[in-house]
């Protein structure tokens, strides 16, 4: 099975890049704290969940069997095992190898401890409802219909370890989401324009559908970006450029549009989370 480039992530504990096992070696487990149902969690927390869910979609697309586990399960990872940097607004995601053992040390520990940087640089919030903490919550953004734009912006606005920062005031108003809103809607139009889409759920299926040529070259650009430490901004740019400006046949457009539909965030990730719950 052609799974493309090997996925590698930055392990924040050892401060080095760790290659993930090949899909054929068995399922990987991704542990992270799910978003709170009442939407009271902060934008920093939502950014972490969005990136964790994106990682799960990427791994499933690359051919991995993904098991999703809530960080709060008994015996799961906690802040006591996290690097010092994660004790602020950083968000923790643990990736476990097949069998639950690290090929680096042979011990029962995560293969890779991923830290997602916070989205908000400071409080400076002038909205009365949040004077007590100065943090925008997902519930507040939902009232302004900003959640889809937020989730897209959290992927597009900087690498997960070095995010572009927003002021709380700009998040509430939606000013900082203008570019994300425009790009998200253009993405949606490009995908709809390519319909009907083939049922392609993985990298291997897309490779077989594309064969060789310009469409395959564009897919390889996307794959290298997304496999290189989950570089979402570069991957989204590669996919967007292919759909908007690529010299593609109708079948190539449809295949890459199907990839966009699989990878891009929707309005309700938790209902479409890939992988089994463990």
C-alpha positions in Angstrom: 0.0 0.0 0.0 1.4 3.4 -1.0 1.1 5.6 2.1 3.5 8.3 0.8 5.9 10.2 3.0 6.5 9.0 6.5 4.8 11.2 9.1 7.1 12.7 11.6 6.2 14.9 14.6 8.2 16.9 17.1 8.4 15.2 20.6 8.4 18.1 23.1 9.8 15.9 25.9 12.9 14.8 24.0 13.0 17.9 21.8 13.5 15.9 18.6 11.5 14.7 15.6 10.0 11.2 15.8 8.9 9.2 12.8 5.6 7.5 13.2 5.4 3.7 12.4 4.2 2.6 9.0 0.4 1.9 8.8 1.0 -1.8 8.4 2.7 -2.1 11.8 -0.7 -1.7 13.6 -3.0 1.0 15.0 -1.8 4.2 16.7 -3.6 5.7 19.6 -4.0 9.5 19.8 -4.9 10.8 23.3 -6.2 14.3 23.9 -8.7 16.1 26.0 -11.9 16.4 24.0 -13.7 19.8 23.7 -16.2 20.5 26.4 -19.8 20.0 25.3 -21.0 23.3 26.8 -18.5 25.3 24.7 -17.1 27.1 27.8 -13.5 26.3 27.0 -11.1 28.9 25.7 -10.0 29.6 22.2 -6.5 28.3 23.2 -8.1 25.0 24.1 -10.2 24.9 20.9 -7.0 25.4 18.9 -5.5 22.3 20.5 -8.6 20.2 19.9 -8.7 21.3 16.2 -5.1 20.4 15.7 -5.6 17.0 17.5 -8.6 16.2 15.3 -6.7 17.3 12.2 -3.9 14.9 13.2 -6.4 12.1 13.5 -7.8 12.8 10.0 -4.3 13.0 8.5 -3.3 9.7 10.1 -6.5 8.0 8.8 -5.9 9.5 5.4 -2.4 8.1 5.4 -3.7 4.6 6.0 -3.3 4.3 9.8 -5.9 2.7 12.0 -6.5 5.4 14.6 -7.7 4.9 18.1 -8.9 8.0 19.8 -8.7 8.2 23.6 -9.7 10.9 26.0 -6.8 12.3 28.1 -8.9 12.1 31.2 -9.2 8.3 31.2 -7.7 6.5 34.2 -4.0 6.0 33.7 -3.9 8.5 30.8 -1.3 11.2 30.4 -1.6 14.3 32.6 0.2 17.5 33.2 2.5 15.8 35.7 4.3 14.1 32.8 4.3 17.2 30.5 7.2 19.5 29.8 7.2 22.7 31.8 6.1 24.7 28.8 2.7 22.9 28.7 1.6 24.0 32.1 0.4 27.4 30.8 -2.0 27.5 27.8 -0.2 24.9 25.8 -2.3 21.9 24.8 -1.0 18.3 25.0 -1.6 15.5 22.5 0.1 12.1 23.0 0.6 9.6 20.1 1.1 6.0 21.2 2.7 3.4 18.9 1.2 0.0 18.2 1.3 -2.1 21.4 1.7 1.0 23.6 5.5 0.8 23.7 7.8 3.5 22.5 10.3 2.2 19.9 12.7 4.9 21.1 13.0 3.6 24.7 11.1 0.3 24.7 9.1 1.5 27.7 5.4 1.9 28.0 5.1 5.6 27.2 3.9 7.8 24.4 5.9 7.6 21.2 5.5 11.3 20.8 4.3 14.1 23.1 2.9 16.9 20.9 2.5 20.4 22.3 0.2 22.8 20.5 0.9 26.5 21.1 -1.8 28.9 22.4 -3.6 31.1 19.9 -4.1 34.1 22.2 -1.0 36.2 23.0 -2.6 38.4 25.6 -6.0 39.3 27.2 -6.6 42.9 26.3 -10.3 42.1 26.0 -12.8 45.0 26.1 -15.9 42.7 25.9 -17.8 42.9 29.2 -18.8 39.3 29.3 -15.1 38.2 29.6 -13.6 40.9 31.8 -13.0 38.3 34.5 -10.5 36.3 32.5 -10.2 38.1 29.2 -10.6 34.9 27.2 -13.0 34.3 24.4 -14.9 31.0 24.7 -16.2 28.8 21.9 -19.8 29.4 23.2 -19.4 33.2 22.8 -18.1 32.7 19.2 -20.9 30.4 18.3 -23.4 33.1 19.0 -21.7 35.2 16.3 -21.5 32.2 13.9 -17.7 32.3 14.0 -16.9 28.7 14.9 -16.3 27.3 11.3 -14.0 30.3 10.6 -12.2 29.9 13.9 -11.5 26.2 13.2 -10.2 26.9 9.7 -8.1 29.8 11.0 -6.5 27.7 13.7 -5.1 25.4 11.0 -4.1 28.1 8.5 -2.7 30.7 10.9 0.8 29.4 11.6 2.4 26.0 12.5 1.0 24.3 15.6 4.2 25.0 17.6 4.6 28.5 16.4 1.1 29.9 15.9 0.1 33.3 14.7 -1.3 35.1 17.8 -4.6 36.9 18.1 -5.8 39.4 20.6 -8.9 38.4 22.5 -10.7 41.5 21.3 -10.1 40.6 17.7 -11.3 37.1 18.2 -14.6 38.2 19.6 -15.2 40.7 16.8 -14.1 38.2 14.1 -11.8 40.7 12.5 -8.9 38.3 12.7 -10.9 35.7 10.8 -11.5 37.7 7.6 -8.8 35.9 5.6 -9.8 32.5 6.9 -13.5 33.2 6.2 -12.7 34.2 2.6 -10.4 31.2 2.0 -12.7 28.7 3.6 -15.6 29.8 1.4 -13.5 29.7 -1.7 -12.4 26.2 -0.8 -16.0 25.2 -0.4 -16.9 26.6 -3.8 -13.9 24.9 -5.5 -14.9 21.6 -4.0 -18.6 22.0 -5.0 -17.4 23.0 -8.6 -15.6 19.6 -8.9 -18.7 17.5 -7.9 -19.7 14.7 -8.1 -16.7 13.6 -6.1 -15.2 10.1 -6.1 -15.3 8.2 -2.8 -11.6 8.5 -2.0 -10.8 8.3 1.7 -7.0 7.7 1.8 -3.8 8.7 0.2 -3.4 5.3 -1.4 -6.8 5.5 -3.1 -6.1 9.0 -4.4 -2.7 7.9 -5.8 -4.4 5.1 -7.7 -7.1 7.5 -9.0 -4.6 10.1 -10.1 -1.9 7.9 -11.7 0.9 10.1 -12.9 0.8 13.7 -14.1 0.1 17.1 -12.7 -2.5 15.9 -10.3 -0.1 13.4 -8.7 2.6 16.1 -8.4 0.2 18.3 -6.6 -0.8 15.5 -4.3 2.9 14.8 -3.5 3.4 18.5 -2.5 0.4 18.2 -0.1 1.7 14.9 1.3 5.2 16.2 2.0 3.9 19.3 3.7 1.3 17.4 5.9 3.8 14.6 6.8 6.5 17.1 7.8 5.5 17.8 11.4 1.9 18.4 10.5 2.6 21.6 8.6 -1.1 22.5 8.1 -0.6 26.0 6.6 1.8 24.7 3.9 -0.5 21.7 3.2 -3.6 23.9 2.9 -1.8 26.3 0.5 -0.7 23.4 -1.7 -4.2 22.0 -1.9 -5.8 25.4 -2.4 -3.3 26.3 -5.2 -3.9 22.9 -6.9 -7.7 23.4 -7.0 -7.7 27.0 -7.9 -4.7 27.4 -10.3 -3.6 23.9 -11.1 -3.7 22.7 -14.7 -5.8 19.7 -13.8 -8.2 17.5 -15.7 -11.7 17.1 -14.4 -10.9 13.8 -12.8 -7.8 15.2 -11.1 -9.8 18.2 -9.8 -12.5 15.8 -8.4 -9.8 13.6 -6.7 -8.1 16.5 -5.0 -11.4 18.0 -4.1 -12.4 14.7 -2.4 -9.1 15.0 -0.4 -10.0 18.5 0.7 -13.4 17.2 1.9 -11.7 14.5 4.0 -9.0 16.7 5.5 -10.6 20.1 6.1 -12.5 20.9 9.3 -16.3 21.0 9.3 -18.7 22.7 11.6 -18.8 19.7 13.9 -15.6 17.6 14.0 -16.6 15.6 17.1 -19.4 14.0 15.1 -17.1 12.9 12.4 -13.9 12.1 14.4 -12.0 9.3 12.6 -10.9 6.3 14.4 -12.4 4.2 17.2 -12.8 5.3 20.8 -10.7 3.3 23.3 
